[in-house]
Amino acid sequence: MSFEDLIGSNIREVRLERELSQEALASACGFSNTTLSAYENGRKTPNLVTIAKIAKQLQVSIERLYYGDEDNAFIISAPNEGRKIVNSIYFLWKEGVISYFENYINGLEVQDYHQLQEPRGIFLHLDQYSEPIKRLLLSLNEFQSKIDTYPDPEKYLEFIMSSVATEINTIIEQREMIRRSAHTPVK
């Protein structure tokens, strides 16, 4: 699904949830029903000002219309650090910027891995959340190799990402509790 189709689909979904006709929403936003139809069908992409008008009339965030929900946005209003990290890792993985393989060969240069017939590993240094991120990358690799075996691949992908985001949020909360307790004066 293209970005234009995704935005259009999200606008349509929220409009229908609000039980608004295309005519009513278009009129409230100050443009024609034909224009709204073009947005919803992915023939046209609304600019930021138009998205803001539509979001205001539908009483949702701009992120809801761009990404489907606030949790899928890279920048969200509610603090969900785990989801931001997971979304960033997923984006980098999907774009082929990062990957993870077991069996790292110490001393082998990164460019040498690309010459191996079967990737044997690459060193990925993570300062934080190494176990959940490793699990996310391994799960994404497995997901990609078996995507045709899942009855609903998008739902399974969301499950993977939500699971790891929750795990990272738990670690963040635990660290914050320890930090606060260390700074609390003893009576």
Phi, psi and chi 1 to 4 in degrees:
 res  aa     phi    psi   chi1   chi2   chi3   chi4
   1 MET       -  129.2  178.4  179.7  -78.1      -
   2 SER   -73.7  164.4   72.6      -      -      -
   3 PHE   -59.6  -41.4 -172.5   64.6      -      -
   4 GLU   -62.2  -43.2  -66.1   80.0    9.2      -
   5 ASP   -64.0  -38.9  -69.3  -22.5      -      -
   6 LEU   -63.7  -47.6 -179.5   62.5      -      -
   7 ILE   -60.2  -47.9  -67.8  172.1      -      -
   8 GLY   -60.2  -42.6      -      -      -      -
   9 SER   -63.3  -40.5  174.1      -      -      -
  10 ASN   -66.9  -40.5  -67.7  -24.8      -      -
  11 ILE   -61.5  -48.3  -67.7  170.0      -      -
  12 ARG   -59.6  -45.6 -178.7 -177.4  -52.0  106.4
  13 GLU   -58.5  -47.6  179.5 -178.7  -34.1      -
  14 VAL   -68.4  -39.5  176.7      -      -      -
  15 ARG   -59.5  -43.9  177.9  179.6   60.0   76.7
  16 LEU   -68.8  -36.5  -67.2  174.1      -      -
  17 GLU   -60.2  -36.0  -74.2  172.7    4.6      -
  18 ARG   -84.1   -1.1  -58.4  -71.2 -170.7  -94.3
  19 GLU    56.6   44.9  -60.3 -179.3   -7.5      -
  20 LEU  -107.6  143.9  -70.9  171.1      -      -
  21 SER   -80.6  163.0   65.9      -      -      -
  22 GLN   -59.8  -41.1  -81.6 -173.3  -20.9      -
  23 GLU   -60.4  -44.9  -64.9   81.6   12.0      -
  24 ALA   -65.1  -45.2      -      -      -      -
  25 LEU   -67.3  -44.9  178.4   58.4      -      -
  26 ALA   -59.6  -44.5      -      -      -      -
  27 SER   -62.3  -44.0  174.6      -      -      -
  28 ALA   -63.8  -29.8      -      -      -      -
  29 CYS   -87.5  -14.2  -67.7      -      -      -
  30 GLY    87.9   25.9      -      -      -      -
  31 PHE  -138.7  177.0   46.0   78.1      -      -
  32 SER   -80.9  160.0   72.9      -      -      -
  33 ASN   -61.5  -35.1  177.1   42.9      -      -
  34 THR   -62.9  -40.4  -52.8      -      -      -
  35 THR   -65.0  -46.3  -59.6      -      -      -
  36 LEU   -62.6  -39.8 -178.6   58.5      -      -
  37 SER   -61.0  -41.0  176.3      -      -      -
  38 ALA   -63.7  -38.4      -      -      -      -
  39 TYR   -65.1  -48.9  -65.2  149.2      -      -
  40 GLU   -65.2  -28.0  -73.3 -171.6   -2.3      -
  41 ASN   -96.8    6.4  -68.0  -56.3      -      -
  42 GLY    73.6   12.8      -      -      -      -
  43 ARG   -80.6  -19.9  -68.9 -171.5  -49.4  -89.1
  44 LYS  -143.2  145.2 -143.8  172.9  150.6 -177.6
  45 THR  -108.7  123.9  -55.2      -      -      -
  46 PRO   -70.4  143.9   21.9  -27.9      -      -
  47 ASN   -77.0  175.6   63.7   30.6      -      -
  48 LEU   -60.8  -40.0 -175.0   57.7      -      -
  49 VAL   -63.4  -42.4  172.2      -      -      -
  50 THR   -66.9  -42.8  -57.4      -      -      -
  51 ILE   -59.5  -40.6  -78.3  -75.7      -      -
  52 ALA   -63.5  -40.8      -      -      -      -
  53 LYS   -62.0  -46.7  -74.9 -179.9 -175.3  177.7
  54 ILE   -63.9  -45.2  -65.1  169.7      -      -
  55 ALA   -60.3  -41.3      -      -      -      -
  56 LYS   -63.0  -45.3 -177.5  177.0  179.7 -177.4
  57 GLN   -66.5  -33.8  -68.3  -56.5  -43.5      -
  58 LEU   -87.0   -6.9  -66.6  172.8      -      -
  59 GLN    59.3   48.1  -60.9  177.6  -18.6      -
  60 VAL  -133.9  169.0  -63.8      -      -      -
  61 SER   -78.5  159.6   68.2      -      -      -
  62 ILE   -61.3  -38.3  -67.6  171.7      -      -
  63 GLU   -58.3  -37.3  -72.3   86.5   -3.5      -
  64 ARG   -59.9  -38.6  170.6   66.6  175.1   90.2
  65 LEU   -79.3  -34.3  -61.7 -179.9      -      -
  66 TYR   -76.4  -44.3  -92.1  104.3      -      -
  67 TYR  -111.1   -8.1  -60.1  102.1      -      -
  68 GLY   102.0  -38.8      -      -      -      -
  69 ASP  -162.5  165.7   63.9   40.9      -      -
  70 GLU   -63.6  -30.0  -77.6   79.7    4.5      -
  71 ASP   -67.4  -21.5  -79.1  -14.5      -      -
  72 ASN   -90.1   -5.6  -74.5  -34.3      -      -
  73 ALA   -78.5  151.6      -      -      -      -
  74 PHE   -77.7  -28.9  -74.9   95.9      -      -
  75 ILE  -122.4  121.9  -60.0  171.5      -      -
  76 ILE  -128.2  158.5   58.8  175.1      -      -
  77 SER   -77.4  -38.8   54.6      -      -      -
  78 ALA   -80.8  137.7      -      -      -      -
  79 PRO   -71.7  108.4   23.8  -28.0      -      -
  80 ASN  -136.1   75.3 -173.8  -19.9      -      -
  81 GLU   -60.3  -39.3  -61.2  -58.4  -42.5      -
  82 GLY   -59.1  -43.4      -      -      -      -
  83 ARG   -67.1  -37.6 -170.8   57.8 -170.5 -136.0
  84 LYS   -62.5  -43.3  -70.2  177.9 -169.6  176.8
  85 ILE   -63.5  -47.7  -69.0  166.6      -      -
  86 VAL   -61.9  -43.6  166.8      -      -      -
  87 ASN   -61.5  -40.1  -74.6  -10.4      -      -
  88 SER   -65.9  -45.9  -61.4      -      -      -
  89 ILE   -61.5  -45.2  -64.3  -70.7      -      -
  90 TYR   -59.9  -45.5  173.7   67.8      -      -
  91 PHE   -60.1  -46.9  176.8   77.0      -      -
  92 LEU   -63.9  -39.1  -67.3  171.8      -      -
  93 TRP   -65.4  -47.7  172.7   82.5      -      -
  94 LYS   -61.3  -36.1 -174.8  175.4   82.9  172.0
  95 GLU   -82.6   -1.6  -65.4  -61.6  -45.1      -
  96 GLY    78.3   16.5      -      -      -      -
  97 VAL   -78.1  -38.5  174.8      -      -      -
  98 ILE  -127.1  155.4   62.7  171.1      -      -
  99 SER  -152.6  170.0   59.1      -      -      -
 100 TYR  -143.6  129.7  178.8   84.7      -      -
 101 PHE  -133.3  147.2  -58.3   99.4      -      -
 102 GLU   -75.3  176.1  -65.2  -71.2  -24.4      -
 103 ASN    66.7   47.9  -55.5  -38.0      -      -
 104 TYR   -60.6  133.5  171.5   71.0      -      -
 105 ILE  -101.3  108.1  -56.4  170.2      -      -
 106 ASN   -60.3  132.3 -163.3   11.4      -      -
 107 GLY    94.5  -15.4      -      -      -      -
 108 LEU   -79.7  129.3 -169.6   62.9      -      -
 109 GLU   -69.6  151.5  -64.2  -67.4  -38.9      -
 110 VAL   -56.1  -44.7  171.6      -      -      -
 111 GLN   -63.8  -26.0   61.2  -90.2   15.4      -
 112 ASP   -66.7  -26.6  -65.9  -24.1      -      -
 113 TYR   -64.0  -34.7  -80.6   96.8      -      -
 114 HIS   -68.8  -20.4  -62.1  -71.3      -      -
 115 GLN   -88.3  -14.4  -64.2  172.2    6.2      -
 116 LEU   -70.6  145.2  -65.4  173.6      -      -
 117 GLN   -68.1  -35.7  -74.1 -167.8  -10.6      -
 118 GLU  -126.4  121.0 -177.3  177.9  -37.8      -
 119 PRO   -55.4  130.8  -19.5   28.6      -      -
 120 ARG  -108.7   -8.6  -60.6 -114.7   -5.1 -127.9
 121 GLY   146.9  161.0      -      -      -      -
 122 ILE  -151.3  142.6 -170.7  163.3      -      -
 123 PHE   -79.4  124.4 -179.8   74.6      -      -
 124 LEU  -122.2  110.3  176.6   62.7      -      -
 125 HIS   -88.2  124.9  177.6   77.8      -      -
 126 LEU  -122.6  127.3  -59.8  169.3      -      -
 127 ASP   -78.3  -26.7  -70.8  -35.1      -      -
 128 GLN  -144.1  157.4  -61.5 -177.0   54.1      -
 129 TYR    57.5   35.1  -39.7  115.0      -      -
 130 SER   -62.2  -42.3   57.9      -      -      -
 131 GLU   -66.8  -48.2  -73.6  -55.5  -48.2      -
 132 PRO   -64.2  -37.3   -9.5   12.6      -      -
 133 ILE   -69.2  -39.5  -69.7  172.3      -      -
 134 LYS   -60.2  -45.1  175.1 -177.0  170.7 -178.1
 135 ARG   -62.3  -40.5 -173.2  167.8   64.1   78.5
 136 LEU   -61.7  -48.1  173.2   62.8      -      -
 137 LEU   -65.0  -42.4  -71.1  170.0      -      -
 138 LEU   -64.0  -40.5  -71.1  171.5      -      -
 139 SER   -65.2  -39.2  -64.6      -      -      -
 140 LEU   -65.7  -40.6  -70.4  171.5      -      -
 141 ASN   -61.6  -45.2  -73.5  -14.8      -      -
 142 GLU   -64.6  -43.2 -179.4 -178.2   -2.7      -
 143 PHE   -56.6  -47.2  170.1   75.8      -      -
 144 GLN   -62.5  -40.3 -175.2  177.8   36.5      -
 145 SER   -74.2  -21.6   69.1      -      -      -
 146 LYS  -121.6   22.3  -61.7  178.9  179.3  177.9
 147 ILE   -54.6  -34.4 -166.4  165.4      -      -
 148 ASP   -72.5  -12.7  -64.6  -27.5      -      -
 149 THR   -89.1   -9.9   65.0      -      -      -
 150 TYR   -90.0  130.7  -61.5  104.1      -      -
 151 PRO   -62.6  -35.0    1.5   -2.2      -      -
 152 ASP  -137.4   85.4 -172.7  -13.0      -      -
 153 PRO   -56.7  -40.8  -20.5   28.5      -      -
 154 GLU   -63.3  -39.3  -67.8  -59.8  -42.9      -
 155 LYS   -66.5  -41.6 -170.1  173.0 -176.9  177.4
 156 TYR   -66.4  -41.0 -174.7   73.5      -      -
 157 LEU   -60.5  -43.8  179.8   60.8      -      -
 158 GLU   -62.0  -39.8  175.7   55.4   32.2      -
 159 PHE   -59.7  -46.5  168.3   75.6      -      -
 160 ILE   -58.8  -50.5  -67.8  169.6      -      -
 161 MET   -66.1  -42.3  -66.7  174.8   62.6      -
 162 SER   -64.8  -40.1  -67.0      -      -      -
 163 SER   -60.7  -47.5  168.3      -      -      -
 164 VAL   -70.0  -38.1  175.0      -      -      -
 165 ALA   -60.9  -41.9      -      -      -      -
 166 THR   -62.9  -42.3  -61.0      -      -      -
 167 GLU   -61.7  -44.1 -173.0  175.5  -14.6      -
 168 ILE   -66.3  -41.0  -68.6  171.9      -      -
 169 ASN   -61.3  -37.8  -78.6  -28.5      -      -
 170 THR   -63.2  -43.9  -59.8      -      -      -
 171 ILE   -61.9  -43.7  -66.2  168.4      -      -
 172 ILE   -60.6  -45.5  -68.9  169.0      -      -
 173 GLU   -63.0  -42.2  -70.8  168.1   10.9      -
 174 GLN   -62.7  -43.7  -70.5  169.6  -14.6      -
 175 ARG   -63.1  -40.2  -72.3 -179.6 -179.3  169.8
 176 GLU   -65.9  -40.6 -177.1   60.5   24.5      -
 177 MET   -62.8  -42.0  -75.3  174.6   43.8      -
 178 ILE   -64.5  -43.5  -68.7  168.9      -      -
 179 ARG   -61.6  -44.5 -171.2 -167.8   64.3   75.3
 180 ARG   -65.5  -41.8  -84.7 -173.2  -99.4  149.3
 181 SER   -67.5  -29.8   66.3      -      -      -
 182 ALA   -70.4  -26.3      -      -      -      -
 183 HIS   -97.9   -0.3  -70.4   74.7      -      -
 184 THR   -85.4  123.2  -56.2      -      -      -
 185 PRO   -66.1  142.3    5.8   -5.3      -      -
 186 VAL   -82.6  133.4  177.8      -      -      -
 187 LYS   -92.1      -  -66.3 -176.9 -177.5 -176.3
